Amino acid sequence: MTEAANLPPTPTSASDDDRALVRRVVEGDCAAFELLMRRHNRRLYRLARATLRDDAEAEDALQDAYLCAYRSLSQFRGDAALSTWLSRLVLNECYGRLRRHARRENVVPIVSSNTADIDIEAMHPSDYEPPDSAAARAEMRALIERKLDELPESFRTVFILRSVEELSVEETAQCLEIAEATVRSRHFRAKSLLREALAQEIDLAGSELFGFAGARCDRIVANVMSRIDKRGASS
């Protein structure tokens, strides 16, 4: 056996794996396309959701984009990463849906085709978490998602790719076909707007912390008065 045969196999990158899957799909292997979808599903769904601001619509758009990808994979040349190519297909589908919706509503969509400190993914519950902590975590996640939905679309998509999916500035710029400087400025602005929105929510909630009115107030008063009555009776 030669020395070369004893060497460990050379590790393959994700892009190498993607290209291998593409070749299998083009050759008629449908199972390979399922693997491809599972590999990219989360990122692409989040991108669609950030663009459309609707769970069901984002799912539909992603499915249509996947069908388009399946039909077009033979045209994929590998000039960009497969994830970038898929992201552009998803965005094209989302923008098409927004334009169609805008025409139905007779509204011109404020959408550009060239289009953190808060880690939503890290907010998953631990293996054991008290029910009240899990509920608080879910409420915080819902609040962040709601405030994120209120950001302009161009900021939302950059925030999702940079802060949630943790793509680099270069990768984000390639996905959205914008300049890296634009990615940096939009990401900074998105985080600033999100912080401001969350800070306002915290300020509004501050007066409601450790709520006292209602049953708790009545209970304390009743207990004290009861003890006073008992002391008066015993004196």
C-alpha positions in Angstrom: 0.0 0.0 0.0 1.4 3.4 -0.9 2.0 6.2 1.6 -0.6 8.3 -0.1 -3.2 5.6 0.5 -2.7 5.9 4.3 -3.3 9.6 4.3 -6.7 10.8 5.8 -9.3 12.0 3.3 -9.1 15.7 2.5 -12.0 17.5 4.2 -14.6 19.0 1.9 -16.1 22.4 2.3 -19.8 23.2 2.3 -19.5 24.6 -1.2 -17.8 21.3 -2.4 -20.7 19.4 -0.8 -23.2 21.7 -2.5 -21.7 21.2 -5.9 -21.8 17.5 -5.4 -25.5 17.7 -4.5 -26.1 19.8 -7.5 -24.5 17.3 -9.8 -26.6 14.5 -8.3 -29.8 16.5 -8.7 -29.0 17.3 -12.4 -28.4 13.6 -12.9 -31.9 12.9 -11.6 -31.3 12.1 -7.9 -34.4 13.7 -6.2 -33.1 12.6 -2.8 -30.1 14.9 -3.3 -32.5 17.8 -3.7 -34.2 17.0 -0.4 -30.7 17.1 1.3 -30.0 20.4 -0.4 -33.3 21.9 0.8 -32.7 20.7 4.4 -29.3 22.2 4.4 -30.5 25.7 3.3 -34.0 25.7 4.6 -33.6 27.8 7.8 -31.6 30.6 6.3 -33.8 30.9 3.2 -37.0 30.8 5.2 -35.7 33.6 7.5 -34.8 35.6 4.5 -38.2 35.2 3.0 -39.9 35.9 6.3 -37.9 39.1 6.8 -38.9 40.3 3.4 -42.6 39.4 3.4 -43.4 39.7 7.2 -45.9 36.8 7.0 -45.2 33.2 8.0 -47.5 31.4 5.5 -46.5 33.7 2.6 -42.8 33.1 3.4 -43.4 29.4 3.3 -45.2 29.6 -0.1 -42.5 31.9 -1.5 -39.7 29.5 -0.4 -41.5 26.5 -1.9 -41.9 28.3 -5.3 -38.3 29.4 -5.2 -37.2 25.8 -4.6 -39.3 24.7 -7.6 -37.6 27.3 -9.7 -34.2 26.2 -8.4 -35.0 22.6 -9.2 -35.9 23.4 -12.8 -32.8 25.7 -13.2 -30.1 23.8 -11.4 -28.6 22.6 -14.7 -27.8 26.3 -15.3 -26.0 26.8 -12.0 -22.3 27.4 -13.0 -20.8 27.8 -9.5 -19.7 31.4 -10.1 -21.2 32.2 -6.7 -21.9 30.0 -3.8 -25.1 27.9 -4.1 -26.4 29.6 -0.9 -26.0 33.0 -2.7 -27.7 31.7 -5.8 -30.6 30.3 -3.8 -31.0 33.5 -1.8 -31.3 35.5 -5.0 -34.0 33.2 -6.2 -35.9 33.5 -2.9 -35.6 37.3 -3.0 -36.8 37.5 -6.6 -39.9 35.4 -5.6 -40.5 37.6 -2.6 -40.2 40.8 -4.5 -42.5 39.4 -7.2 -45.1 38.7 -4.6 -44.8 42.1 -3.1 -45.3 43.7 -6.5 -48.3 41.6 -7.3 -49.8 42.4 -3.9 -49.1 46.1 -4.4 -50.8 46.1 -7.8 -53.9 44.5 -6.2 -53.9 47.2 -3.6 -53.1 49.9 -6.0 -50.0 50.8 -3.9 -46.5 51.3 -5.2 -44.3 49.0 -3.1 -41.3 50.6 -1.3 -39.0 47.7 -2.3 -35.5 47.8 -3.8 -34.3 44.8 -5.8 -30.9 45.7 -4.6 -31.4 45.3 -1.5 -26.6 42.8 16.5 -26.4 42.5 19.4 -29.6 40.5 19.8 -29.2 36.8 19.1 -32.7 35.4 18.4 -31.3 31.9 17.8 -29.6 31.9 21.2 -33.0 32.3 22.8 -33.9 28.6 22.5 -34.9 27.1 25.9 -32.3 24.9 27.7 -32.9 21.2 28.3 -34.6 22.1 31.6 -36.3 25.5 32.0 -39.1 26.4 34.4 -42.4 27.1 32.7 -42.4 30.8 33.7 -38.9 31.3 32.3 -39.9 29.5 29.0 -43.0 31.8 28.8 -40.9 34.9 29.4 -38.4 33.8 26.7 -41.2 33.2 24.3 -42.7 36.6 25.0 -39.3 38.3 24.5 -38.8 36.4 21.2 -42.2 37.5 20.0 -41.5 41.1 21.0 -38.2 41.1 19.1 -39.8 39.5 16.0 -42.6 42.0 16.1 -40.3 45.0 16.3 -38.1 43.5 13.6 -41.2 43.3 11.3 -41.6 47.0 11.8 -38.2 47.8 10.3 -37.9 48.8 6.7 -37.5 45.8 4.4 -33.9 46.7 3.4 -32.8 46.8 7.0 -34.7 43.6 8.0 -33.0 41.4 5.4 -29.6 42.7 6.3 -30.2 42.2 10.0 -31.5 38.6 9.4 -28.5 37.6 7.3 -25.9 39.3 9.5 -27.1 39.0 13.1 -29.3 35.9 13.0 -27.7 33.8 10.3 -24.2 35.3 11.0 -23.2 35.7 7.4 -20.1 37.8 6.8 -20.4 41.3 5.3 -19.1 39.9 2.0 -21.6 37.0 1.9 -24.5 39.3 2.7 -23.4 41.8 0.0 -23.3 38.9 -2.5 -26.7 37.6 -1.5 -28.4 41.0 -1.7 -26.2 42.3 -4.6 -25.3 45.5 -2.7 -22.1 47.1 -1.7 -20.3 45.9 1.4 -20.5 49.5 2.8 -24.2 49.4 2.3 -24.4 46.2 4.3 -22.5 47.8 7.2 -24.6 51.0 7.2 -27.9 49.1 7.0 -26.9 46.6 9.7 -25.8 49.4 12.0 -29.1 51.3 11.4 -31.2 48.2 11.9 -29.6 47.4 15.2 -30.0 51.1 16.3 -33.7 51.1 15.4 -34.3 47.8 17.0 -32.6 48.9 20.3 -34.7 52.1 20.3 -37.9 50.2 19.8 -37.1 47.7 22.5 -36.1 50.5 24.9 -39.4 52.2 24.4 -41.2 48.9 25.2 -39.1 48.5 28.4 -39.9 52.1 29.4 -43.6 51.5 28.9 -43.5 48.3 30.9 -41.5 49.8 33.7 -44.5 51.2 35.5 -46.1 47.8 35.4 -43.3 45.9 37.1 -44.2 44.0 40.2 -47.8 44.8 39.8 -49.6 45.6 43.0 -53.1 46.6 42.3 -56.1 44.3 42.4 -56.1 41.0 44.3 -52.6 41.4 45.9 -53.6 44.8 47.3 -56.9 43.5 48.7 -55.2 40.4 50.1 -52.5 42.4 52.0 -55.0 44.9 53.4 -57.3 42.1 54.5 -54.5 40.1 56.2 -53.3 43.2 58.1 -56.7 44.3 59.2 -57.4 40.7 60.3 -54.2 40.7 62.4 -55.1 44.1 63.8 -58.5 42.9 64.8 -57.0 39.9 66.5 -54.5 42.0 68.5 -57.3 44.4 69.5 -59.4 41.5 70.7 -56.5 40.0 72.8 -55.5 43.3 74.5 
